[in-house]
């Protein structure tokens, strides 16, 4: 028995050491230990040559505005606002013309244009060109001509690089970032902190020192723009790595530009499928070869470009990375289906975590492509020997400093959410039974971060990436305790799920260190060590999935190009709405590409003019430079409560009966007594506190009650981001909502017990259920507290859970919690609302079969033990892992 206890103590000590080590890693990644920046050794890299005219001043010169009219060529602010509304809010041309045709509208609004054609004339001829215009050319492949609409790639780069909104945020030279003064723990976040930029700068400096690299990021993806006519478009997007990823990933900031519309043909007249696929691939590469051709010479020689503040540098636009899903990656690289587009691993070894692999040999591939001059048969055989399809002059063939196999980046959306997680859902449904999984989904308690699938998740079809992300937030918790067929050990299944989810969350960190990348690899190893449970269950025979193998490249690619939010296809999927779907809807569906490109050019002109007007109205001042630093991963949020209470006067009896605040009177009396004696030299004993609390009398009958507290985003990086609600806690009674009855909701929250809510650790927080959020009547405060006491504005009545154990469960890594009881009754107290750190989600301990009488609304009251859900968001994950 003593030996067993010693082993248990050793396991507990081991968990504690591991947890502290993980917390140290998280602290360094989150920037809590500072950041040491090591600049590129040749200080000429990225330095400006001279200074020219700033972008806004140059734009103003092109306006030819002889009058002091900020809104020129529009006659007034009203006319400008109407024009902006018409062009940016999706209003059709016919609807606008009909509106302006109403008698008196134009006169009442003092508009100089009477219809949409006159407005278009002002935009076309009165506003300077914001971004380059589209060109229409024909590409001939296999004797057939195809139309391509594209822009000058160099002018597109100039447009993004010279945008005044991005001027102070641009990165011009590579840097090494470290989390320690000894420069041992490297940090990776934005693209300029990765190895690619540093290594490429060294190669460039050998022949041309002092240049500024502009990393070109290209993405392409065919998308459908109609529901029934099967009409598709094939957009190609471009952005540059100099712009911080926090700006690039927001479509509203305009950091991506539509580079081209590729031909969207199916080549149905080619009956041989192999020939058709080959022709389509050659067409794709021929088009991109035409579009990206200017990068070949300018990438090496450089070109003077001005950033938005007017600083001129010798810039070298270089193709850096390609963003796309697996079919697009195969199309770009010419690799066969089922194989890895990056490395030479055998297709039968893609399910292994130990099979050796190497980056594909670019020299060998280029030699095979050069065999085209030796005849078609020799070309096909050479390409087959090199492991690629026979593509005639791929677009990357002669681009400087380009290795297409290195340029293929991780794709969190399609490889993880729409790939591995989709597979995992199917495996778990087969292992645990769809009915039981769905029953558990319907009985999860509500939370701000949790989407409740009222019909379960196993019956869903066409699940989106967003829905897969929502499912991942509770997936592990709903399979805990389920019995497996043939009484197989469920521990392996739980560890496999934990490993995959941990990998998913770690892969999306906005900043990584060498230590956290090791955690990423360890999470993948955990899955591979336990994945055979699905083989034993008869669900899988092998795991030869290219998307699973792709996970092995994540660490290396993060070190190469920065974290995965630099190149996520989720951003370009969102761009389809603006650049493809909305553009197509604005046409009459006849010769649509001419109309789509013109519609987009006009919209971009309006957006550029809007930036200029904002600059003029702000005083026409240029902003100071901004130094790029690691992203803030800490929970920096602003707690917010509505100005006026949801219920102005609620009696204490109602709080007890309707809100479930059983011991509200006792808890408030204890809090008032404790606060009044907080500065006593000797702390009050519990018995003394009980006696003094009995003498507290409330000089009020009702209290103002608030039904929600929320946390708002803080623009910590100074990027001008709009405020958004990131978290909330609800505490409301049952009430009528239209024709239905809305049940009572009392959310669980993380409450600081350390006295400093800004410093959060497992030792300094406890979980509590928030029953009531309230404030005290202002007239009652001086009657209840001495004048020297600083009284908070808002309070919360909390029912407590037991403190965290020293270690989470060894099978799945979640912490077990139960109600804090005293004499069989729930322990409750009043705390300042500011002590509530954020919401937290508790997963009921369902057991082998979930009790069918439990519901989502009552499960917190009926269940006795819970698992703390550490997957509701990145902050909770980093705190409890």
C-alpha positions in Angstrom: 0.0 0.0 0.0 2.9 2.4 0.8 4.5 1.6 -2.5 1.2 2.5 -4.3 0.9 5.8 -2.4 4.5 6.6 -3.3 3.8 6.0 -6.9 0.7 8.2 -6.8 2.7 11.0 -5.1 5.4 10.7 -7.8 2.8 10.8 -10.6 1.2 13.9 -9.0 4.6 15.6 -8.6 5.4 14.7 -12.3 2.1 16.3 -13.4 2.9 19.4 -11.4 6.4 19.8 -12.9 5.0 19.2 -16.4 2.2 21.8 -15.8 4.6 24.4 -14.6 6.9 23.8 -17.5 4.0 24.2 -19.9 2.9 27.4 -18.2 6.5 28.8 -18.6 6.3 27.9 -22.3 2.9 29.6 -22.6 4.2 32.7 -20.8 7.1 33.1 -23.1 5.0 32.6 -26.2 2.5 35.1 -24.9 5.2 37.7 -24.6 4.9 37.9 -20.8 8.7 37.5 -20.5 9.5 40.2 -23.1 10.9 40.0 -26.6 14.6 40.5 -27.7 14.9 41.6 -31.3 18.0 40.8 -33.3 18.1 42.8 -36.6 19.5 41.6 -39.9 23.3 42.0 -39.7 23.6 44.1 -42.9 21.8 47.3 -41.9 21.4 48.3 -45.5 18.7 45.7 -46.0 15.3 47.4 -46.0 16.8 50.9 -45.7 15.1 53.8 -47.6 17.1 55.5 -50.5 15.3 58.8 -50.4 11.9 60.2 -49.6 9.3 61.2 -52.1 5.7 62.4 -52.0 3.4 60.6 -49.6 0.6 58.5 -51.1 -2.2 60.7 -49.9 -0.5 63.9 -51.1 0.1 62.3 -54.5 -3.5 61.2 -54.7 -4.6 64.8 -53.8 -2.5 66.1 -56.7 -4.2 63.8 -59.2 -7.6 65.0 -58.1 -7.1 68.4 -59.8 -9.2 70.0 -57.1 -8.9 73.8 -57.6 -11.6 74.4 -54.9 -11.2 73.6 -51.3 -13.7 70.8 -51.5 -12.7 67.8 -49.5 -15.2 65.6 -51.3 -14.2 66.6 -54.9 -15.2 65.5 -57.5 -18.4 65.1 -55.6 -20.1 68.5 -55.0 -20.9 68.0 -51.3 -20.7 65.6 -48.4 -24.2 64.5 -49.0 -23.4 63.6 -52.6 -20.3 61.7 -51.5 -22.2 59.8 -48.8 -24.9 58.8 -51.3 -22.3 57.7 -53.9 -20.4 55.6 -51.3 -23.5 54.0 -50.0 -24.6 53.1 -53.6 -21.2 51.5 -54.5 -20.3 49.8 -51.3 -23.6 48.5 -50.0 -24.5 46.1 -52.8 -27.3 48.2 -54.3 -28.0 47.2 -57.9 -27.7 49.7 -60.7 -31.4 49.4 -61.5 -32.5 50.0 -57.9 -30.3 53.1 -57.7 -31.7 54.4 -61.0 -35.2 53.8 -59.8 -34.5 55.6 -56.6 -33.0 58.6 -58.3 -35.9 58.7 -60.8 -38.4 59.5 -58.0 -39.4 63.0 -58.5 -37.6 65.4 -56.2 -35.1 63.0 -54.8 -32.0 64.4 -56.6 -33.1 68.0 -55.9 -33.8 67.3 -52.2 -30.4 65.6 -51.7 -28.7 68.2 -54.0 -27.2 65.5 -56.2 -25.5 66.4 -59.5 -26.1 62.9 -60.9 -29.6 61.9 -61.9 -29.0 58.2 -62.7 -26.5 55.5 -62.2 -24.7 56.3 -65.5 -24.0 59.8 -64.5 -22.6 58.5 -61.1 -20.4 56.0 -62.9 -19.1 58.8 -65.1 -18.0 60.7 -62.1 -16.3 57.7 -60.6 -14.6 56.7 -63.9 -13.3 60.1 -64.9 -13.2 62.1 -61.7 -11.5 59.8 -59.3 -7.8 58.8 -59.7 -7.1 55.1 -60.4 -6.8 53.5 -57.0 -5.6 50.0 -58.0 -4.5 48.8 -61.5 -7.1 48.2 -64.2 -7.8 44.7 -65.6 -6.5 43.6 -68.9 -8.1 41.0 -71.2 -5.9 38.6 -73.1 -6.1 35.3 -74.8 -4.0 32.3 -73.8 -3.7 29.5 -76.4 -3.3 26.0 -75.0 -3.6 22.8 -77.2 -4.7 24.9 -80.1 -7.6 26.5 -78.3 -7.9 30.2 -77.1 -9.0 31.1 -73.6 -9.8 34.5 -72.1 -8.0 35.6 -69.0 -8.6 38.9 -67.1 -5.7 40.0 -65.0 -3.8 43.0 -63.6 -0.2 44.0 -63.8 1.3 42.1 -60.9 4.0 44.8 -60.2 1.3 47.5 -60.1 -0.7 45.3 -57.7 2.3 45.0 -55.5 2.9 48.8 -55.7 -0.7 49.4 -54.7 -0.5 47.3 -51.6 3.0 48.4 -50.6 2.1 52.0 -51.2 -1.2 52.0 -49.4 -1.1 54.8 -46.8 -3.2 52.8 -44.3 -0.4 50.2 -44.1 2.6 52.5 -44.2 3.5 52.6 -40.5 3.0 48.8 -40.1 5.2 47.5 -42.9 8.2 45.2 -42.3 11.2 45.9 -44.5 13.9 43.6 -43.3 14.0 40.1 -41.6 14.5 39.9 -37.8 15.2 37.2 -35.3 12.9 37.4 -32.2 13.8 35.8 -28.9 11.8 35.4 -25.7 15.0 35.5 -23.5 18.0 37.8 -23.0 20.3 34.8 -23.8 18.8 34.5 -27.2 18.2 30.8 -26.9 14.4 30.6 -27.4 13.4 31.7 -30.8 10.0 33.2 -31.5 8.1 33.0 -34.8 5.0 35.0 -35.7 4.9 37.4 -38.7 6.6 36.5 -41.9 9.7 38.6 -41.3 10.5 36.5 -38.2 10.7 33.2 -40.3 13.8 31.6 -41.8 12.7 32.1 -45.5 13.0 35.9 -45.4 16.4 35.9 -43.6 17.8 33.2 -45.9 16.5 34.8 -49.1 17.9 38.2 -48.0 21.3 36.6 -47.7 21.0 35.1 -51.2 19.9 38.5 -52.6 22.7 40.4 -50.8 25.4 38.3 -52.5 24.8 40.2 -55.8 22.6 43.0 -54.9 22.9 44.2 -51.2 20.6 46.7 -49.7 17.4 45.5 -51.2 14.0 45.3 -49.6 12.2 41.9 -50.2 8.5 42.0 -50.8 7.3 38.4 -50.2 4.5 37.6 -52.7 1.7 35.4 -51.3 -0.5 33.9 -54.1 -3.7 32.0 -53.5 -6.2 30.5 -56.0 -9.5 28.6 -55.6 -12.3 28.0 -58.0 -15.7 28.9 -56.5 -19.3 28.6 -57.5 -21.3 31.9 -57.8 -24.8 30.5 -58.6 -26.9 27.9 -56.8 -28.6 26.3 -59.8 -26.8 27.2 -63.1 -23.4 25.7 -61.9 -21.6 28.9 -62.9 -18.1 29.2 -61.4 -15.3 31.7 -61.4 -11.6 31.1 -60.8 -10.1 34.1 -58.9 -6.4 34.5 -58.0 -5.5 36.7 -55.0 -2.3 38.4 -54.0 -1.0 39.9 -50.8 2.4 40.7 -49.5 4.2 39.5 -46.4 5.4 43.0 -45.4 1.9 43.7 -44.1 1.3 42.3 -40.6 -0.8 39.2 -40.5 -3.3 40.7 -38.1 -4.2 43.2 -40.9 -3.9 40.7 -43.8 -6.3 38.3 -42.2 -9.1 40.9 -42.0 -10.8 41.2 -45.4 -12.2 44.6 -44.4 -8.7 46.0 -44.3 -8.2 45.4 -48.1 -4.8 43.8 -47.7 -5.6 41.3 -50.5 -6.0 42.3 -54.1 -7.7 40.3 -56.9 -5.0 39.6 -59.4 -6.8 37.6 -62.0 -9.8 35.7 -63.1 -8.6 32.5 -64.7 -10.5 30.7 -67.5 -13.1 28.5 -65.9 -13.6 25.8 -68.5 -14.3 22.1 -68.1 -13.0 21.1 -71.6 -15.8 18.7 -72.0 -15.0 18.3 -75.7 -11.8 16.4 -74.7 -13.2 13.0 -74.1 -10.0 11.4 -72.8 -10.0 12.2 -69.1 -6.2 12.0 -68.7 -5.7 14.4 -71.7 -8.4 16.7 -70.3 -6.7 16.9 -66.9 -3.3 17.5 -68.5 -4.7 20.3 -70.7 -6.4 21.9 -67.7 -3.2 21.9 -65.7 -1.3 23.4 -68.7 -3.9 26.1 -69.0 -3.6 27.0 -65.4 0.1 27.3 -65.5 0.1 29.1 -68.8 -2.2 31.7 -67.4 -0.2 32.2 -64.2 3.0 32.2 -66.2 1.6 35.2 -68.1 0.4 37.0 -65.0 3.6 36.5 -62.9 6.1 36.9 -65.7 7.2 40.4 -64.6 8.5 39.0 -61.3 11.3 37.1 -63.2 13.5 40.2 -63.9 12.3 42.7 -61.3 12.7 40.1 -58.6 16.4 40.0 -59.3 17.1 43.6 -60.4 14.7 45.3 -58.1 12.5 48.4 -58.6 12.2 51.6 -56.7 8.9 51.6 -54.9 7.4 54.1 -52.4 5.6 53.1 -49.3 2.5 55.0 -48.2 4.7 57.6 -46.3 6.7 58.4 -49.4 9.9 56.5 -48.5 11.6 55.1 -51.6 13.4 51.7 -51.4 14.8 49.3 -53.9 12.3 46.6 -53.7 12.5 43.0 -54.9 9.0 41.3 -55.2 9.7 37.6 -54.8 7.2 34.7 -55.0 7.3 33.3 -51.4 4.3 31.1 -50.7 1.2 29.6 -52.3 -2.0 29.2 -50.3 -4.6 26.7 -51.4 -6.4 23.5 -50.6 -5.0 20.0 -51.5 -6.3 19.9 -55.1 -4.9 23.4 -55.7 -1.5 22.3 -54.2 -1.4 19.3 -56.5 -2.3 21.5 -59.5 0.4 24.0 -58.7 3.2 21.4 -58.0 2.2 18.8 -60.5 2.1 16.0 -58.0 -0.2 13.0 -58.3 -3.3 12.6 -56.1 -2.6 10.7 -52.8 1.0 12.0 -52.6 2.5 14.8 -50.6 3.0 18.0 -52.6 6.0 18.9 -50.5 8.1 15.8 -49.9 9.1 12.5 -51.3 7.3 10.3 -48.7 5.7 7.2 -50.3 1.9 7.3 -50.6 1.7 4.1 -48.5 3.6 5.8 -45.7 1.6 9.0 -45.3 -0.1 7.5 -42.2 3.2 6.9 -40.4 4.7 9.4 -38.0 8.2 7.9 -38.3 8.7 7.3 -42.0 11.6 9.4 -43.3 11.0 12.1 -45.9 12.9 14.9 -47.6 11.8 18.0 -49.5 11.3 17.2 -53.2 14.4 17.7 -55.3 13.8 20.9 -57.2 16.9 20.5 -59.4 15.8 17.1 -60.4 12.3 18.4 -61.3 13.7 21.3 -63.3 15.9 19.0 -65.2 12.9 16.8 -66.1 10.9 19.9 -67.2 13.9 20.9 -69.5 13.4 17.5 -71.3 10.5 19.1 -73.2 12.9 20.0 -75.9 13.8 16.4 -76.4 10.3 15.4 -77.5 7.0 14.5 -75.9 7.9 10.9 -75.0 11.2 11.8 -73.4 9.5 14.6 -71.5 6.7 12.4 -70.1 9.2 9.8 -69.0 11.5 12.3 -67.4 8.6 13.9 -65.5 7.4 10.4 -64.3 10.9 9.6 -63.1 11.0 13.0 -61.2 7.6 12.2 -59.6 5.6 15.0 -61.3 3.0 15.3 -64.0 4.2 16.5 -67.5 3.4 20.2 -67.2 4.6 22.5 -70.0 6.5 25.4 -68.4 4.9 25.6 -64.9 4.6 29.2 -63.8 7.3 28.8 -61.0 9.9 27.3 -63.4 12.0 30.5 -63.8 10.9 32.7 -60.9 14.0 33.8 -58.9 14.7 32.3 -55.4 11.6 30.1 -55.7 11.2 26.5 -54.6 7.6 25.6 -55.2 7.7 22.6 -52.9 8.9 24.8 -50.0 6.3 27.5 -50.9 3.4 25.1 -50.2 2.0 26.2 -46.8 -0.1 24.5 -44.2 -3.9 24.8 -44.6 -5.6 24.7 -41.3 -9.1 25.0 -42.8 -9.0 22.1 -45.2 -6.2 19.9 -43.8 -7.4 20.1 -40.1 -11.0 21.2 -39.8 -12.4 19.9 -43.1 -9.9 17.0 -43.2 -8.7 15.3 -40.0 -11.6 16.6 -37.8 -14.1 15.5 -40.4 -12.5 12.0 -40.4 -12.4 12.0 -36.6 -16.1 12.7 -36.3 -16.9 9.7 -38.5 -14.6 7.5 -36.5 -16.1 8.5 -33.2 -19.6 8.1 -34.5 -18.8 4.5 -35.5 -17.0 3.8 -32.2 -19.4 5.3 -29.7 -22.7 5.3 -31.5 -24.4 8.3 -33.1 -27.4 8.2 -30.9 -25.4 8.5 -27.7 -23.1 11.2 -29.0 -26.1 13.2 -30.2 -27.9 12.7 -26.8 -24.8 14.2 -25.1 -24.6 17.1 -27.5 -28.3 18.1 -26.7 -27.5 18.2 -23.0 -24.5 20.5 -22.9 -24.8 23.6 -20.7 -24.9 26.9 -22.6 -21.8 29.1 -22.9 -20.9 32.1 -25.0 -18.4 30.0 -27.0 -20.5 26.9 -27.4 -23.0 26.4 -30.2 -25.7 24.0 -29.0 -26.5 21.5 -31.7 -30.1 20.7 -30.7 -30.3 17.8 -33.2 -26.9 16.4 -32.5 -23.8 16.4 -34.8 -23.8 12.9 -36.4 -26.7 13.6 -38.7 -25.3 16.9 -40.1 -24.4 17.0 -43.7 -22.2 19.5 -45.6 -20.5 20.6 -42.4 -18.7 23.9 -42.8 -15.3 24.7 -41.3 -17.0 27.0 -38.8 -19.2 24.2 -37.7 -16.3 21.9 -37.3 -14.5 24.5 -35.2 -17.6 24.7 -33.0 -17.8 20.9 -32.6 -14.1 20.8 -31.6 -14.9 22.9 -28.6 -16.7 20.1 -26.9 -15.8 17.0 -28.8 -13.4 15.5 -26.2 -15.9 16.0 -23.3 -18.8 14.2 -24.9 -16.9 10.9 -25.5 -15.5 10.7 -21.9 -17.1 7.7 -20.2 -18.6 6.1 -23.3 -18.3 2.3 -23.4 -16.6 0.9 -26.5 -17.6 -2.3 -28.3 -16.0 -5.5 -26.9 -15.0 -3.6 -23.7 -12.0 -2.1 -25.4 -10.0 0.3 -23.3 -11.4 3.8 -23.9 -8.2 5.4 -22.7 -6.5 5.1 -26.0 -9.4 6.6 -27.8 -9.5 9.6 -25.4 -5.7 10.1 -25.8 -6.0 10.0 -29.6 -8.8 12.6 -29.6 -6.8 14.7 -27.1 -3.7 14.6 -29.3 -5.5 15.7 -32.4 -7.3 18.5 -30.7 -4.2 19.7 -28.9 -2.4 19.7 -32.3 -5.3 21.7 -33.8 -5.2 24.4 -31.1 -1.4 24.6 -30.9 -1.2 24.9 -34.7 -3.3 28.1 -34.6 -1.2 29.9 -32.0 -0.4 33.4 -33.3 3.1 33.2 -31.9 5.3 30.1 -31.5 8.6 29.4 -29.8 10.9 26.4 -30.4 9.4 25.1 -27.1 5.8 25.4 -28.2 6.6 23.8 -31.6 7.9 20.8 -29.6 4.5 20.7 -27.8 2.9 20.7 -31.3 5.0 17.7 -32.4 4.3 15.9 -29.1 0.6 16.4 -29.6 0.8 14.8 -33.0 2.9 11.9 -31.6 0.2 11.4 -28.9 -2.4 10.8 -31.7 -0.2 8.5 -33.6 0.7 6.5 -30.5 -3.0 5.8 -29.8 -4.6 5.9 -33.3 -4.6 2.0 -33.6 -7.7 2.0 -31.3 -9.7 2.7 -34.5 -8.0 -0.2 -36.2 -8.9 -2.5 -33.3 -12.5 -1.3 -33.5 -12.6 -2.2 -37.2 -13.1 1.4 -38.3 -9.9 1.9 -40.1 -7.4 -0.4 -41.8 -4.7 2.3 -42.3 -4.2 6.0 -41.9 -2.6 6.8 -45.3 -4.2 10.2 -45.5 -2.2 13.1 -47.2 -3.8 15.5 -44.8 -2.6 13.6 -41.8 0.9 13.5 -43.2 0.8 17.2 -43.9 0.7 17.8 -40.1 4.3 16.6 -40.0 5.3 19.7 -42.0 3.7 22.2 -39.7 6.6 22.9 -37.3 9.1 23.3 -40.2 6.8 25.6 -42.1 6.0 27.8 -39.1 9.8 28.3 -38.7 10.1 29.0 -42.4 7.2 31.4 -43.0 5.8 32.3 -39.6 2.7 31.0 -37.9 -0.3 29.5 -39.8 -2.4 32.6 -39.6 0.0 34.1 -42.2 -1.5 31.8 -44.9 -4.8 30.3 -43.9 -7.2 29.5 -46.8 -10.1 30.7 -44.5 -9.2 34.3 -45.4 -9.3 33.7 -49.1 -12.6 31.8 -48.8 -14.0 34.9 -47.3 -12.7 37.0 -50.2 -14.9 35.0 -52.6 -17.9 36.9 -51.3 -16.5 40.3 -52.2 -14.5 39.5 -55.4 -16.6 36.7 -56.9 -20.1 36.3 -55.6 -21.0 39.9 -55.1 -19.3 40.9 -58.3 -21.2 38.3 -60.3 -24.5 39.4 -58.7 -23.9 43.0 -59.9 -23.9 41.8 -63.5 -26.6 40.9 -66.0 -24.9 37.5 -66.4 -24.0 38.2 -70.0 -20.3 38.7 -70.7 -20.0 38.8 -66.9 -16.2 39.2 -66.5 -16.1 42.6 -68.3 -18.9 43.8 -65.9 -17.3 42.2 -62.8 -13.9 43.8 -63.4 -15.5 47.2 -64.0 -17.7 46.9 -60.9 -14.6 46.0 -58.8 -12.5 48.9 -60.2 -15.3 51.4 -59.3 -15.6 49.9 -55.8 -11.9 50.1 -55.2 -11.9 53.8 -56.4 -14.6 54.6 -53.9 -12.7 52.8 -51.1 -9.5 54.7 -52.0 -11.3 58.0 -52.1 -12.8 57.2 -48.7 -9.3 56.8 -47.2 -8.3 60.1 -48.7 -11.3 61.9 -47.2 -10.7 60.4 -43.8 -7.1 61.6 -44.0 -8.1 65.1 -44.9 -10.7 65.2 -42.2 -8.2 64.0 -39.6 -5.9 66.9 -40.4 -3.8 65.5 -43.2 -1.1 64.2 -40.8 1.2 61.3 -41.5 1.4 58.7 -38.7 4.6 57.7 -36.9 6.3 54.3 -37.7 5.2 51.3 -35.8 7.5 48.5 -34.6 6.3 45.0 -35.2 6.3 42.8 -32.1 4.9 39.4 -31.2 1.1 39.3 -31.1 -0.6 39.6 -27.7 -1.9 36.2 -26.7 -3.0 37.3 -23.2 -6.6 37.8 -22.3 -6.6 41.6 -22.5 -10.3 42.4 -22.5 -12.5 45.2 -21.2 -15.3 44.1 -18.9 -18.5 45.8 -19.7 -22.0 46.0 -18.1 -25.0 47.8 -19.6 -25.4 51.4 -18.4 -28.9 50.7 -17.1 -30.0 47.6 -15.2 -32.1 44.9 -17.0 -34.5 44.9 -14.1 -34.6 48.1 -12.0 -36.1 46.7 -8.8 -36.1 43.0 -7.9 -36.9 41.9 -4.4 -34.6 39.5 -2.5 -37.4 37.0 -2.3 -37.5 37.0 -6.2 -33.7 36.6 -6.3 -34.0 33.5 -4.1 -37.0 32.0 -6.0 -36.5 33.0 -9.6 -32.7 33.4 -9.9 -31.8 30.5 -7.6 -29.8 32.7 -5.2 -30.7 30.6 -2.2 -28.4 32.2 0.4 -28.4 35.7 -1.0 -29.2 37.5 2.3 -26.5 35.6 4.2 -23.9 36.0 1.6 -24.5 39.8 1.2 -24.4 40.3 5.0 -21.1 38.4 5.2 -19.6 40.4 2.3 -20.6 43.8 3.9 -19.2 42.7 7.2 -16.0 41.4 5.7 -15.4 44.6 3.6 -16.0 46.8 6.6 -13.3 44.9 8.6 -10.9 44.4 5.7 -8.3 46.7 7.2 -8.5 45.2 10.7 -5.0 44.3 12.1 -6.4 40.8 13.0 -8.6 39.0 10.4 -12.0 38.0 11.6 -12.6 34.4 12.5 -15.5 32.7 10.7 -17.5 32.5 13.9 -17.0 36.2 14.6 -17.9 37.0 11.1 -21.2 35.0 11.4 -22.1 36.8 14.6 -21.4 40.3 13.1 -23.2 39.5 9.9 -26.4 38.8 11.8 -26.5 42.4 12.9 -26.5 43.7 9.3 -29.8 45.1 8.2 -30.5 46.1 4.6 -31.9 49.6 4.0 -33.5 48.5 0.8 -36.2 46.2 -0.4 -35.2 45.8 -4.0 -32.0 45.8 -6.0 -31.1 46.7 -9.6 -30.3 43.5 -11.5 -28.2 43.0 -14.6 -28.6 39.9 -16.7 -25.3 39.9 -18.5 -21.7 40.9 -18.2 -19.5 40.9 -21.3 -15.9 41.4 -22.3 -15.0 43.6 -25.2 -11.9 43.4 -27.4 -9.0 45.9 -26.9 -7.0 47.2 -29.8 -3.7 46.4 -28.1 -1.8 46.4 -31.4 -3.0 49.8 -32.5 -4.3 48.5 -35.8 -7.6 50.4 -35.6 -9.7 47.3 -35.1 -13.4 47.7 -34.3 -14.6 46.7 -30.8 -16.2 43.2 -30.6 -17.8 41.1 -27.9 -15.4 38.3 -27.2 -17.1 36.7 -24.1 -20.1 37.0 -21.9 -21.7 35.5 -18.8 -25.5 35.4 -18.4 -27.5 35.3 -15.1 -31.2 35.6 -15.8 -34.4 34.0 -14.6 -37.0 32.1 -16.5 -39.1 34.5 -18.6 -41.4 34.7 -21.6 -39.9 35.4 -24.9 -42.6 36.0 -27.4 -44.7 32.8 -27.7 -42.1 30.6 -26.0 -40.7 30.3 -22.5 -37.0 31.1 -22.1 -35.5 29.0 -19.4 -33.3 30.3 -16.5 -29.7 30.6 -17.3 -26.8 30.8 -14.8 -23.5 30.5 -16.5 -20.3 29.3 -14.9 -17.3 31.6 -14.8 -13.6 31.8 -13.8 -13.3 33.9 -10.6 -10.1 35.4 -9.3 -9.4 34.6 -5.7 -5.9 36.1 -5.7 -7.1 39.7 -5.4 -5.6 40.6 -8.8 -7.9 39.6 -11.7 -5.3 40.8 -14.2 -2.8 38.0 -13.2 -4.5 34.6 -13.9 -3.1 31.2 -12.9 -4.7 28.0 -11.9 -3.7 28.6 -8.3 -5.4 32.0 -8.3 -8.8 31.2 -9.7 -11.8 29.1 -8.9 -14.9 28.1 -10.9 -18.3 29.5 -9.8 -21.8 29.6 -11.1 -23.1 33.1 -11.4 -26.7 33.4 -10.2 -27.1 37.2 -9.8 -25.3 40.3 -11.1 -26.4 43.4 -9.2 -25.5 46.8 -7.8 -26.4 48.4 -4.5 -28.7 51.5 -4.4 -26.5 54.6 -4.2 -28.4 55.8 -1.1 -27.7 52.6 0.7 -24.0 52.5 0.3 -23.1 55.1 3.0 -25.5 53.3 5.4 -23.8 49.9 4.9 -20.1 50.8 4.6 -17.8 53.1 6.5 -16.5 56.2 4.6 -13.0 54.7 4.3 -14.2 51.6 2.4 -13.8 51.5 -1.3 -17.1 49.9 -2.5 -17.2 48.2 -6.0 -19.9 49.3 -8.4 -21.2 45.9 -9.4 -21.3 42.5 -7.6 -22.1 38.9 -8.3 -23.6 36.1 -6.3 -21.5 33.0 -6.9 -22.1 29.4 -6.0 -18.6 27.8 -5.8 -17.0 24.6 -7.1 -14.2 22.9 -5.4 -10.6 24.2 -6.1 -8.7 22.7 -8.9 -6.9 19.4 -8.2 -3.1 19.3 -8.6 -3.3 17.4 -11.9 -5.8 16.8 -14.7 -7.0 13.4 -15.6 -4.2 11.3 -17.1 -6.4 9.9 -19.9 -7.7 13.1 -21.5 -6.0 16.0 -19.7 -9.2 17.7 -18.4 -9.7 18.9 -14.8 -12.4 17.3 -12.7 -14.7 19.6 -10.7 -17.6 19.1 -8.3 -19.8 21.4 -6.2 -18.4 22.9 -3.1 -20.7 21.8 -0.2 -20.9 22.5 3.5 -23.3 20.3 5.5 -24.8 19.2 2.2 -25.6 22.7 1.1 -24.0 24.7 -1.7 -21.3 27.2 -0.7 -22.0 30.7 -2.0 -20.7 34.2 -1.6 -20.7 37.7 -3.0 -17.7 38.9 -5.0 -17.0 42.1 -6.9 -18.0 41.7 -10.5 -14.5 42.8 -11.5 -13.1 39.5 -10.0 -14.9 37.5 -12.7 -12.1 36.9 -15.2 -14.2 35.3 -18.0 -16.7 32.6 -18.7 -15.8 28.9 -18.4 -17.6 25.8 -19.7 -18.2 22.7 -17.7 -18.8 19.3 -19.4 -21.1 17.1 -17.4 -19.6 13.7 -16.4 -22.2 11.8 -18.4 -21.1 8.3 -17.4 -21.6 5.3 -19.7 -25.1 6.4 -20.8 -26.4 9.9 -20.4 -29.5 10.2 -18.1 -32.3 11.1 -20.5 -34.0 13.4 -17.9 -31.1 15.8 -18.1 -31.5 18.8 -20.4 -29.2 21.6 -21.5 -31.0 24.0 -19.2 -31.0 21.8 -16.0 -27.8 19.8 -16.4 -25.7 22.1 -14.1 -28.2 21.5 -11.3 -28.7 17.7 -11.9 -25.1 16.6 -12.5 -22.7 16.2 -9.6 -19.3 16.1 -11.3 -18.0 17.9 -14.3 -14.9 18.2 -16.5 -13.6 21.7 -17.2 -13.7 22.3 -20.9 -10.2 23.6 -21.9 -11.1 23.8 -25.6 -13.6 26.7 -25.8 -11.0 29.1 -26.9 -7.2 29.6 -27.2 -6.9 31.5 -23.9 -8.6 28.7 -21.9 -6.5 26.1 -23.7 -3.3 27.8 -22.9 -4.2 28.3 -19.2 -5.2 24.7 -18.5 -2.8 22.8 -20.7 
